[in-house]
Amino acid sequence: MTSKGRVTIREVAERAGVSMATVSRVLSGNHPVPASTRARVLRAARDLDYVANAHARALVGGGRKMVAVVLRQVTSPFYAQVAEGVEAEAAARGWLCLVGTTGGDPGRELEFVQLMREEGARLVILVGGVVEDDAYRERVAHYAQALASSGARLVLCGRPAPDPDIPALVVEFDNEAGARAITGHLLSAGHRRIVFLGGLPGNTALDARVAGYRAALAEHGLGPEAAHVVDCGLGRAAGHRAMTELLKAGGNLGPGDCATSDADTLDTATPGGVTLDTATAGTTTPDTGPARFTAVFAGDDMVAAGALRAIADAGLRVPQDISVVGYNDIPLAEDFNPPLTTVRTPAEELGRAAVRIALRDPEHAAGAHHLLGTHIVVRDSVQPPPPGA
């Protein structure tokens, strides 16, 4: 893909040494062309990174109004809701919607973006938090410029743009504010020893939630040492393993408890042990020893589901012994035992807004940033800490 101006059919014809009409016949595939000529034209188009303008193709009936949404996985309730929103908004406007999954593989993401560019998708929507490193920043700038050069548009949904100058629309929700609010809810119930379960260092969404958690603790007069972050990644299995290991440690948050080597850090790609952020771990007193946690802030609702199961397996009760909150408010959250207090993120609206905003003002959408709000949904998984805790 190239970030230069759009390559024209005239340039392809000049490179191949044929007429523009011949190039058009080869690319359309609707007319007989000698095999050697066809090969020469296709080689020239490939060398120049030529992609037919999606808007021009639509004008002559050669293209379709199509939006592509690229997700890490479709089994996640959050991703499924975003995709549903994209599909609903696209269908309401008479557009087709294609869904692709990457499993978190940047190579697959690149292939999907390139395919959708070649097929004339008008919008390509990338969904979900990512590890924002140099490779990601370079990759997204590459996508945005290449799509723009072929008349298409990149939309980043639930993730920030690495550079405000790249031609990409950003639609996300305020992860930090939601985390600050739900942590404040626990603090208002009297909890002071709260574990954040589900960190994944470098992930944009989870880093923002950890930042909101830490900010709420500070706002309530607690020092940095009050924060306890377990880097276990997302998913029910990760939450169950991490919670089980914390409970095996006796619920204590002293330095070194629940810690493993970096190689054993739990995340969605490499299940294993649990890492507690020991740089800020464990307040102690001469009388009580390491502080026992009384509440868990799960990085998402599926982590909370795993934590709830582990707590029940240990013979403890939520919220009588330990309070638990989540994030996202997936449809099943109200059916957990007990029904989960959580942060509602506008997942379906996120998908709808990505399509709606991009199509409403296509000339000015590139580079724009739209932030959606979140709010707490209070159910039955929080109560004050047990007496003497």
Residue, then its C-alpha position, 0 to 999 in steps of 0.5 A: m500500500t502507498s501513502k502517495g496520491r491515487v494511481t490512475i488508470r492512465e499510469v497503469a496503461e503507460r507502465a504496461g505499454v497499452s491503451m487505457a481501454t485495454v487496461s479497463r478490459v483487463l481489470s473488468g474481466n468482461h472482455p477477452v484479452p491475450a494472456s500475455t497482455r493481461a499478465r503485463v497489465l496486472r503486473a503494472a497494476r500490482d507494481l503501482d499499487y493500483v486500486a480502482n476508486a470505490h466511488a468511481r466504481a459505484l458510479v458505473g455499477g462496478g462497486r457496492k456500498m460496503v462497510a467492513v468491520v475488523l474485530r479480534q474475535v466474534t465470541s466476545p459479547f462486547y465485539a459482537q455488540v459493536a459489530e451488530g451496531v455497525e451492521a444495523e446502521a449499514a443496513a438502515r442505509g442500504w449498505l452491505c456489512l462484512v465482518g472479519t476476525t484477526g485473532g489479534d494477528p497484525g498480519r491478518e489485519l493487514e491482509f483484511v484491510q488490503l482485501m477490503r481496499e481492493e474490493g471497494a469497501r467505502l469504510v473499514i472499521l477497526v475495533g477494540g483496544v490495542v497495544e499502542d507501540d511503534a509497529y501499531r502506529e506505523r501500521v495504522a498510518h499506513y492503513a489510513q493513507a492507503l485507504a484514503s488514496s483509493g477513496a475509502r476511509l479508516v475508522l478506529c472504533g474503541r481505540p485512539a488514533p496514534d497521530p491526530d494528523i492521519p486521515a482516520l475517524v476515531v469513535e471511542f468511549d471514555n474508559e478512564a471516566g468509567a473506571r473512575a466512577i465504578t472505583g468511586h462507587l466501591l470507595s463510597a461503599g466503604h472499601r479501601r482495599i480494592v484489587f484491579l483484576g485484568g490489567l494488560p500493560g500497553n493495551t490502550a483500553l485497559d491502561a485507561r481503566v487502570a488510570g481511572y482506578r488509580a485516579a479514584l483512589a487518589e481522589h479519596g485520599l489514598g496513596p499510590e501504595a493502595a493500588h493493586v493491579v493484577d495483570c491477567g488480561l481479559g476473559r473468563a478463564a483469565g479471571h478465574r485463574a487470577m482470582t483462584e490464585l489470589l484466594k489461595a494466597g489467603g486474600n493478602l496483598g503483601p509484596g510478592d503475594c500472587a506474583t510470578s515471573d514475567a514469563d508467567t504473566l497471564d494474558t489472553a494469549t499466554p495463560g499461566g500464572v498471575t502477576l501482581d503489580t508489586a511496585t505498589a503492592g501491599t499496605t501492612t500494619p504491625d497488628t494485622g500484617p498484609a492487607r486483605f482485599t475486600a473488593v475486586f474491580a474486574g477489567d471486563d464482565m467476563v473477567a468478573a464472571g471468572a472471579l465470581r466462580a472462583i470466589a464461589d468455589a472457595g466457599l465465599r459469597v459475593p457481596q457478603d465476603i467480597s464485592v465485585v464490579g465489572y466493565n462493559d455491561i454485557p447482556l448476561a451481566e444481569d444474570f450473573n449470581p449475583p447480578l453484576t454492578t458494572v460500567r455500561t459502555p455503549a457498545e452497539e452505539l459505538g458501532r452505529a456511530a462509527v458508520r453514522i458519523a463517517l457517512r454524515d460528513p465524509e469530507h470532514a470526518a477524517g481526523a475527527h475524534h468523538l467520545l461517547g459517555t459511560h455510566i454505572v449500572v448498580r445491581d447486587s454485587v456490592q455492599p460495605p466490607p464485612p465487619g472487621a475487614 
